[in-house]
């Protein structure tokens, strides 16, 4: 954690493209820029744009640039800031950064702009964390979660929670002042009811983490089954459309999306599909061993069975699928009957999980499969009106808060002295406050912001 | 080539990073943006910045963004333009682009923003081409060439050239009007002298292409020599420092710089150094065959000889180096005597090219080698005050112009009729005009701008 007195600079855009943006923030942002820019940013109004040339310390022109001027209190960081929009040549960007550093700037550390925004009160800690999540978001719901959090929905709920607890703690503490008189300002029954409500709410937030985490990081899906059941064809069916859409948009590269699909705004990560593509579909045993690792990593397992095969083979897959169902009650196991485009001997399939008929070849049933995948995550829930925890640090804080509040609740039941109860409540408030950064320390901040990219 | 009436949009930054910039340009830039933005850009002054939320067509918030407003005549393209600065999430960028397209924008083609700038008279064609060169520039001199060209140095010289030719042609054409009176307004001796001057100048420009091209694309260098002469150590010595500097700057990735070094602001591309790294330095024959391809691609060949080896080996390398010198008179062959840090039997080395003593291990002599590399390209010349052609299209046009002018000059000598001379001069003017785009057509423009990146 370095001094906030420094004026910092960094490239905020990725290498490549047509335009590069260099951010400068801090007390000297204008005066340093003005040593090299052909106009005086220090004399300009906030939120104005200025075209001119940027020269190096020897007076040689580096580039023709456009500069955005933002005054103290009106910028992202809350500090005097300029953003330099230059041609996206590595050489030019390096020269501008070098010149700024020669002029007195320091290269920013990862997340330092956002950390300053936090330290200057432009956002709380959970909002700052949401900025990083927003940049990383790759699906509609991940984006929605991050956006809600960045815009302060979660923060305001936590604030309300804290206010309830403050009220609660004050009442108990007030009693302590009048301890000798043995009054009870806070009706113990009422208190326990109120605590129960808060506990319920926190419990719900904790429970939402599974969903939040799945939405944020994508839901791992394994496609398994004997050779020649059409795994690779199914994979292509699932990916096919998605790819075409993605490559429509300029600038997106296939590399960054791995093998993943978006269904209903949720990202499903297809595990180890390289293996599916590569495997020569050799006729060998059912491959339970080979699939084991994939299944363990997955939340959802698609077990493919080829309905055109002989009964013995089909029964073997069925036995295997039932075994998975038993062994992994936490996972969703889908039995996918493939190759149903050709007439087949319809057998009574005895399976407790979801059973679907598809033809990976013709695409029949794929939409239904996608629908089931989508529903298996969101169910009937709508994300719009809910607070969902997607950050492991927040989860930990909430679990600690819950523990303290549970202790307080138990304490009331056992008729324990008010000062102990108040202490537990204060501790819960501490943990909740750590989420929004009302309580923070350098280590915590360093840890959080070091995960950001540079330039943010 | 699509209609200029369309309002176009594109992502102007590379995927990744903290900030993404989406450009919108055209008649409807403000009205389309305003359907989705929380403020009215149409009511704002030019060169102002506005913070707000950008919503999709269903009214759902996509992101909190900063919008730059630039009025017609005051933007890069010369059209009404906005630049949307958003969080650099692929999802957000895609959603914003989709929303703009739903609102009536068209996704821009490669180079379309710059093409509009050209069509709207904001820059001429050679300046537009320089924009792409500027973005691609990776060394000081490549940057300098592109910047000079973008800022119009080359254009103004060509303009002057054309004016001289116009004057020239008018004089000859004037004579034609008075043909029956058999007057000579233009003294033929004066004319030929003037033409000779113009031809000289064009010839110099044509000759500058070799240097310009080398500066723009980097100079290919091959490191060759028998196994165990220290090729890999020399490579590391040459690259070492450079890398450290590059990785100092945030956002630059090793991948994009290949194996190249900057010396005196010139990029030297080290050919097939992967081979050098990988080769297990097995003791085998001198490897002429293996190096042949590398040598053919190179402009400069560094032949390494290990002075610690026995006389026979050294003589073999010398024979080989001399053979290269004869076979490739166009290339610069450096004989690099390595391992001179340990005392060695100083032999009279009979070599007509540049001979240097180094120790790749200790780094001795490396600076001198770099100095020789730098000088071998620039010589005594300074780039500052010269026009250097670095574009193959310009070279071709200049060669055609030279041809026409040479014909005119020969024609005068042979006493050919004025109308033929005037025609040749007009043709030369046509070719020179094609460089700056005074003369252009759709095919030419399509060809030039399709080489740009999207968003520029």
Contacts between the chains, C-beta under 8 A, distances in Angstrom:
chain1	res1	chain2	res2	distance
A	10	B	250	5.4
A	10	B	251	7.8
A	11	B	17	7.6
A	11	B	249	7.6
A	11	B	250	5.4
A	11	B	251	4.2
A	12	B	17	6.2
A	12	B	18	4.5
A	12	B	19	4.3
A	13	B	13	4.4
A	13	B	14	6.6
A	13	B	17	4.4
A	13	B	18	7.4
A	13	B	19	5.6
A	13	B	20	7.4
A	13	B	21	7.2
A	13	B	88	7.2
A	13	B	251	7.7
A	14	B	13	6.6
A	14	B	14	4.1
A	14	B	15	6.2
A	14	B	16	3.3
A	14	B	17	3.6
A	14	B	88	7.0
A	14	B	251	6.9
A	15	B	14	6.2
A	15	B	251	5.4
A	15	B	252	5.9
A	15	B	253	6.0
A	15	B	256	6.2
A	16	B	14	3.3
A	16	B	256	7.7
A	17	B	11	7.5
A	17	B	12	6.2
A	17	B	13	4.3
A	17	B	14	3.5
A	17	B	453	6.8
A	17	B	455	6.2
A	18	B	12	4.6
A	18	B	13	7.4
A	18	B	113	7.9
A	18	B	135	6.4
A	18	B	452	7.9
A	18	B	453	5.4
A	18	B	454	7.7
A	18	B	455	4.2
A	18	B	456	3.5
A	19	B	12	4.3
A	19	B	13	5.6
A	19	B	21	5.3
A	19	B	23	7.9
A	19	B	455	7.1
A	19	B	456	7.8
A	20	B	13	7.4
A	21	B	13	7.2
A	21	B	19	5.3
A	21	B	21	6.5
A	21	B	85	7.4
A	23	B	19	7.9
A	47	B	48	5.9
A	47	B	49	4.0
A	47	B	50	7.1
A	47	B	51	7.9
A	48	B	47	5.9
A	48	B	48	5.8
A	48	B	49	6.8
A	49	B	47	4.0
A	49	B	48	6.9
A	49	B	49	6.3
A	49	B	68	5.5
A	49	B	70	7.3
A	50	B	47	7.0
A	51	B	47	7.9
A	61	B	147	6.3
A	61	B	151	7.6
A	62	B	143	8.0
A	63	B	134	7.5
A	63	B	147	7.2
A	64	B	150	7.4
A	64	B	151	7.5
A	66	B	68	7.8
A	68	B	49	5.6
A	68	B	66	7.8
A	68	B	68	7.0
A	70	B	49	7.3
A	83	B	85	7.8
A	85	B	21	7.4
A	85	B	83	7.8
A	87	B	131	7.2
A	87	B	134	5.0
A	87	B	135	5.1
A	88	B	13	7.2
A	88	B	14	7.0
A	88	B	135	5.5
A	89	B	134	6.0
A	89	B	135	5.1
A	89	B	136	6.7
A	89	B	137	4.8
A	89	B	138	7.2
A	89	B	143	6.8
A	90	B	138	6.0
A	90	B	252	5.7
A	90	B	256	6.7
A	90	B	257	7.8
A	91	B	137	5.2
A	91	B	138	5.3
A	91	B	139	6.3
A	91	B	140	7.1
A	91	B	142	7.4
A	91	B	143	5.0
A	92	B	134	7.3
A	92	B	137	7.2
A	92	B	143	6.6
A	93	B	249	7.5
A	93	B	251	7.2
A	93	B	252	8.0
A	94	B	246	7.9
A	94	B	249	4.9
A	94	B	252	7.0
A	95	B	143	7.8
A	97	B	249	5.8
A	97	B	250	7.6
A	98	B	249	7.7
A	107	B	249	7.9
A	107	B	250	6.2
A	108	B	250	7.7
A	113	B	18	7.9
A	131	B	87	7.2
A	134	B	63	7.5
A	134	B	87	4.9
A	134	B	89	5.9
A	134	B	92	7.2
A	135	B	18	6.3
A	135	B	87	5.1
A	135	B	88	5.5
A	135	B	89	5.1
A	136	B	89	6.7
A	137	B	89	4.8
A	137	B	91	5.2
A	137	B	92	7.2
A	138	B	89	7.2
A	138	B	90	6.1
A	138	B	91	5.4
A	139	B	91	6.4
A	140	B	91	7.1
A	142	B	91	7.5
A	143	B	62	8.0
A	143	B	89	6.7
A	143	B	91	5.0
A	143	B	92	6.6
A	143	B	95	7.8
A	147	B	61	6.3
A	147	B	63	7.2
A	150	B	64	7.4
A	151	B	61	7.6
A	151	B	64	7.5
A	249	B	11	7.7
A	249	B	93	7.6
A	249	B	94	4.9
A	249	B	97	6.1
A	249	B	98	7.9
A	250	B	10	5.8
A	250	B	11	5.6
A	250	B	97	7.8
A	250	B	107	6.5
A	250	B	454	4.4
A	250	B	455	6.9
A	251	B	11	4.6
A	251	B	13	7.9
A	251	B	14	6.8
A	251	B	15	5.2
A	251	B	93	7.4
A	251	B	454	6.8
A	251	B	455	7.3
A	252	B	15	5.9
A	252	B	90	5.7
A	252	B	94	7.1
A	253	B	15	6.2
A	256	B	15	6.7
A	256	B	16	8.0
A	256	B	90	7.0
A	452	B	18	7.9
A	453	B	17	6.8
A	453	B	18	5.5
A	454	B	18	7.7
A	454	B	250	4.4
A	454	B	251	6.7
A	455	B	17	6.2
A	455	B	18	4.2
A	455	B	19	7.1
A	455	B	250	6.8
A	455	B	251	7.0
A	456	B	18	3.5
A	456	B	19	7.8
